[in-house]
Amino acid sequence: MEDCALFTDVSVNPARKLGIGACLVVPASFLDALLPGLEKSEIASRITLRRFEATSSTKLELETVLWALGKHRKRSRGKLKLYTDSQCISGLLKRRPALLAGDFLSRTTNLPLRNASLYRRFYAISDELAFEVIKVDGHPGAGVRDNVSRIFSIVDREARRALKLWMKEFRGDPADAGNGPSGGKWCVYVLNCRNGSLYTGITNDLARRLKQHERGKGSKYVRSQRPFELVKTISCKDAGEARRLEYDLKRLTRKEKIAALCLGIDP
């Protein structure tokens, strides 16, 4: 029964009512180690992202935490610490007596609170997992170097990056993902790396992109896990479709990717 640390963060577009939830689970011992050379790409590769629709800032924070806690429930029964920069989430356990006493009704309108059902779910899962909530500074100063702050900043960055890519799809933005100006057919590609991980990327010039990876210029993560083998390519009609497929595949575990893509490698 391993103790774990769970990081969650969100990025929302209020106008479109769309948002990205991000979560990262690491062993609690990971935070105690001295990590002066913490590789951002290594942490980023462990982050799970999810798109949420018809949401708002507060609702998204709740939805993301509930989704992340649900994922953790399936993995471990050790002690759990939840790290968040959300004032709403960090204060929910203290608000519990008052909310229960008021039956989750608004004091002014006597109607159910907007996110009442999510609050109830949060308290139900908190009874089951008995986790501790720790409030972190979402935007620490440049001099902050503790592991919690550094890891949380990476989770925050990935959530913002994912939302930015999602919004580009609505604008029909054909911007290249750093793979060259050739304007060729877009595709998603999967690499089997030296450590057995399956790296997923997109490009509109596969030959050029593979050469970049081979020279260690395509991705910091792949650079550290050479040699690699190309095990799958999937043609896409445009950059938007490629990004959506890449997003979906990155949410899968290695075993799930092998099954979904029918890869001829050991799970």
C-alpha positions as CSV (number, residue, x, y, z in Angstrom):
1,M,0.0,0.0,0.0
2,E,2.1,2.9,-1.3
3,D,1.4,6.5,-0.2
4,C,0.8,8.8,-3.1
5,A,0.8,12.5,-4.0
6,L,-1.9,13.7,-6.4
7,F,-1.6,17.0,-8.3
8,T,-4.5,18.6,-10.1
9,D,-4.9,21.8,-12.1
10,V,-7.2,23.3,-14.7
11,S,-7.3,25.7,-17.6
12,V,-10.6,27.1,-18.7
13,N,-12.0,29.2,-21.6
14,P,-15.0,30.9,-20.0
15,A,-16.4,32.3,-23.2
16,R,-16.7,28.8,-24.8
17,K,-17.3,27.1,-21.4
18,L,-14.6,24.6,-22.2
19,G,-11.7,23.5,-20.1
20,I,-8.8,21.1,-19.6
21,G,-8.3,19.1,-16.4
22,A,-4.8,17.8,-15.6
23,C,-3.7,15.3,-13.0
24,L,-0.5,13.6,-12.0
25,V,0.0,10.8,-9.5
26,V,3.4,10.1,-8.1
27,P,4.7,8.1,-5.1
28,A,4.9,10.3,-2.0
29,S,8.6,9.3,-1.7
30,F,9.2,11.0,-5.0
31,L,8.6,14.4,-3.2
32,D,11.2,13.7,-0.5
33,A,14.0,13.1,-2.9
34,L,16.4,15.9,-3.9
35,L,15.8,16.5,-7.6
36,P,18.1,19.3,-8.8
37,G,18.0,17.8,-12.3
38,L,14.3,17.2,-12.5
39,E,13.5,16.7,-16.2
40,K,10.3,18.5,-17.1
41,S,9.6,16.1,-20.0
42,E,9.7,13.1,-17.7
43,I,7.1,14.7,-15.4
44,A,5.0,15.9,-18.3
45,S,4.9,12.4,-19.8
46,R,3.1,11.1,-16.7
47,I,0.4,13.8,-16.7
48,T,-3.1,12.8,-17.7
49,L,-5.3,15.3,-19.4
50,R,-9.1,15.4,-20.0
51,R,-11.4,17.8,-21.9
52,F,-14.5,19.1,-20.2
53,E,-17.4,20.8,-21.9
54,A,-20.3,23.0,-20.5
55,T,-18.1,24.0,-17.6
56,S,-16.9,27.0,-15.6
57,S,-13.9,27.7,-13.5
58,T,-15.2,26.4,-10.2
59,K,-17.1,23.5,-11.8
60,L,-14.0,22.5,-13.7
61,E,-11.9,22.4,-10.6
62,L,-14.4,20.1,-9.0
63,E,-14.9,17.9,-12.0
64,T,-11.1,17.5,-12.4
65,V,-10.5,16.6,-8.8
66,L,-13.4,14.0,-8.8
67,W,-12.1,12.5,-12.1
68,A,-8.5,12.4,-10.7
69,L,-9.6,10.9,-7.4
70,G,-11.7,8.3,-9.3
71,K,-8.5,7.3,-11.2
72,H,-6.5,7.0,-8.0
73,R,-9.2,4.9,-6.3
74,K,-8.4,2.1,-8.9
75,R,-4.7,2.2,-8.2
76,S,-3.8,2.4,-4.6
77,R,-5.1,2.2,-1.0
78,G,-2.2,4.0,0.6
79,K,-2.4,7.4,2.2
80,L,-3.1,10.2,-0.3
81,K,-2.2,13.9,-0.3
82,L,-4.0,16.1,-2.8
83,Y,-2.1,19.2,-4.0
84,T,-4.2,22.0,-5.6
85,D,-4.0,25.8,-6.0
86,S,-7.8,26.0,-5.9
87,Q,-9.3,28.0,-3.0
88,C,-12.6,26.2,-3.6
89,I,-11.1,22.7,-3.3
90,S,-8.7,23.5,-0.4
91,G,-11.6,24.9,1.6
92,L,-14.3,22.2,0.9
93,L,-13.5,20.0,3.9
94,K,-13.8,22.9,6.3
95,R,-17.1,23.9,4.7
96,R,-18.6,20.5,5.1
97,P,-20.4,21.0,8.4
98,A,-22.1,24.2,7.2
99,L,-23.0,22.8,3.8
100,L,-24.5,19.6,5.4
101,A,-26.4,21.6,7.9
102,G,-27.9,23.8,5.2
103,D,-28.6,20.8,3.0
104,F,-26.5,22.3,0.2
105,L,-29.1,25.1,-0.2
106,S,-28.3,28.8,-0.9
107,R,-28.9,31.0,2.1
108,T,-30.3,33.8,-0.1
109,T,-32.5,31.8,-2.5
110,N,-33.1,28.6,-0.6
111,L,-32.4,26.8,-3.9
112,P,-29.7,24.1,-4.4
113,L,-26.2,25.4,-4.8
114,R,-25.0,25.4,-8.4
115,N,-22.5,22.7,-7.8
116,A,-24.3,20.8,-5.0
117,S,-24.1,17.4,-6.7
118,L,-20.4,17.8,-7.2
119,Y,-19.9,18.8,-3.5
120,R,-21.8,15.7,-2.4
121,R,-19.6,13.5,-4.6
122,F,-16.5,15.1,-3.3
123,Y,-17.5,14.4,0.3
124,A,-18.5,10.8,-0.5
125,I,-15.1,10.0,-2.0
126,S,-13.3,11.9,0.8
127,D,-14.9,9.5,3.3
128,E,-13.7,6.6,1.2
129,L,-10.1,7.7,0.6
130,A,-9.6,9.9,3.6
131,F,-7.2,12.1,1.7
132,E,-5.4,15.3,2.9
133,V,-5.8,18.5,0.8
134,I,-2.8,20.8,0.6
135,K,-3.1,24.3,-0.9
136,V,-0.1,25.3,-3.0
137,D,0.8,28.6,-4.7
138,G,-0.2,28.3,-8.3
139,H,2.3,30.9,-9.4
140,P,5.4,30.7,-7.2
141,G,8.3,33.1,-7.6
142,A,11.2,32.3,-9.9
143,G,13.4,31.5,-6.9
144,V,11.1,28.7,-5.5
145,R,12.8,25.4,-6.0
146,D,11.0,22.9,-3.8
147,N,9.8,19.7,-5.6
148,V,6.1,20.4,-5.0
149,S,6.2,23.8,-6.6
150,R,8.3,22.7,-9.5
151,I,6.0,19.7,-10.2
152,F,2.8,21.7,-9.9
153,S,4.2,24.3,-12.3
154,I,4.6,21.6,-14.9
155,V,1.1,20.3,-14.4
156,D,-0.2,23.9,-14.8
157,R,1.8,24.4,-17.9
158,E,0.5,21.2,-19.6
159,A,-3.1,22.1,-18.8
160,R,-2.6,25.5,-20.4
161,R,-0.8,24.1,-23.4
162,A,-3.6,21.5,-23.9
163,L,-6.3,24.2,-23.8
164,K,-4.4,26.4,-26.2
165,L,-4.2,23.5,-28.7
166,W,-7.9,22.8,-28.3
167,M,-8.8,26.4,-29.0
168,K,-6.7,26.3,-32.2
169,E,-9.0,23.6,-33.5
170,F,-11.9,26.0,-33.3
171,R,-10.0,28.7,-35.1
172,G,-8.9,26.3,-37.8
173,D,-5.4,27.3,-37.0
174,P,-3.1,25.3,-39.3
175,A,0.0,26.2,-37.4
176,D,2.7,23.6,-37.6
177,A,3.6,21.8,-34.4
178,G,7.3,22.5,-34.9
179,N,7.7,19.8,-37.5
180,G,8.8,21.8,-40.5
181,P,7.1,23.9,-43.2
182,S,6.6,21.1,-45.8
183,G,2.8,21.2,-45.6
184,G,2.5,17.4,-46.2
185,K,0.0,15.0,-45.0
186,W,-0.6,15.1,-41.2
187,C,-0.2,11.9,-39.2
188,V,0.1,10.6,-35.7
189,Y,3.2,8.4,-35.0
190,V,4.1,6.1,-32.1
191,L,7.7,5.3,-31.1
192,N,8.7,2.4,-28.9
193,C,11.5,3.9,-26.8
194,R,14.5,2.2,-25.1
195,N,12.8,2.1,-21.7
196,G,9.7,0.4,-23.2
197,S,7.5,3.5,-23.2
198,L,5.4,4.4,-26.2
199,Y,5.9,8.1,-27.3
200,T,3.1,9.6,-29.3
201,G,3.6,12.6,-31.6
202,I,2.2,14.4,-34.7
203,T,3.9,15.7,-37.8
204,N,3.3,16.6,-41.4
205,D,6.7,15.4,-42.5
206,L,7.4,12.0,-40.9
207,A,10.8,11.4,-42.4
208,R,12.1,14.8,-41.3
209,R,10.6,14.3,-37.8
210,L,12.2,10.9,-37.3
211,K,15.6,12.4,-38.3
212,Q,15.1,15.1,-35.7
213,H,14.4,12.5,-33.1
214,E,17.4,10.5,-34.1
215,R,19.6,13.6,-33.8
216,G,18.1,14.3,-30.3
217,K,16.4,17.5,-31.5
218,G,12.8,16.4,-31.7
219,S,11.9,15.8,-28.1
220,K,13.9,15.9,-24.8
221,Y,12.1,12.8,-23.7
222,V,12.9,10.8,-26.8
223,R,16.4,12.1,-26.8
224,S,16.9,10.5,-23.4
225,Q,15.4,7.2,-24.5
226,R,17.2,6.5,-27.8
227,P,17.4,4.2,-29.7
228,F,13.7,4.0,-30.6
229,E,11.6,2.1,-33.1
230,L,8.7,3.5,-35.2
231,V,5.8,1.1,-34.5
232,K,2.7,2.9,-35.8
233,T,1.6,5.8,-38.1
234,I,-2.0,6.9,-38.5
235,S,-2.9,9.3,-41.4
236,C,-5.1,12.3,-40.5
237,K,-7.0,14.7,-42.7
238,D,-5.6,17.8,-41.0
239,A,-3.7,19.1,-38.0
240,G,-6.8,19.4,-35.9
241,E,-7.7,15.7,-36.3
242,A,-4.0,14.7,-35.6
243,R,-4.0,16.8,-32.4
244,R,-7.3,15.2,-31.2
245,L,-6.0,11.7,-31.9
246,E,-2.7,12.4,-30.2
247,Y,-4.6,13.8,-27.2
248,D,-6.7,10.6,-26.9
249,L,-3.8,8.3,-27.3
250,K,-1.7,10.1,-24.6
251,R,-4.5,9.4,-22.2
252,L,-4.0,5.7,-22.6
253,T,-1.7,3.4,-20.6
254,R,1.0,1.5,-22.5
255,K,-1.1,-1.7,-22.4
256,E,-4.1,0.2,-23.6
257,K,-2.2,1.7,-26.5
258,I,-0.9,-1.7,-27.6
259,A,-4.4,-3.1,-27.6
260,A,-6.0,-0.1,-29.3
261,L,-3.4,0.2,-32.0
262,C,-2.9,-3.6,-32.5
263,L,0.9,-3.2,-32.0
264,G,2.9,-6.4,-32.3
265,I,5.0,-5.8,-29.2
266,D,4.9,-7.3,-25.7
267,P,2.4,-5.5,-23.4
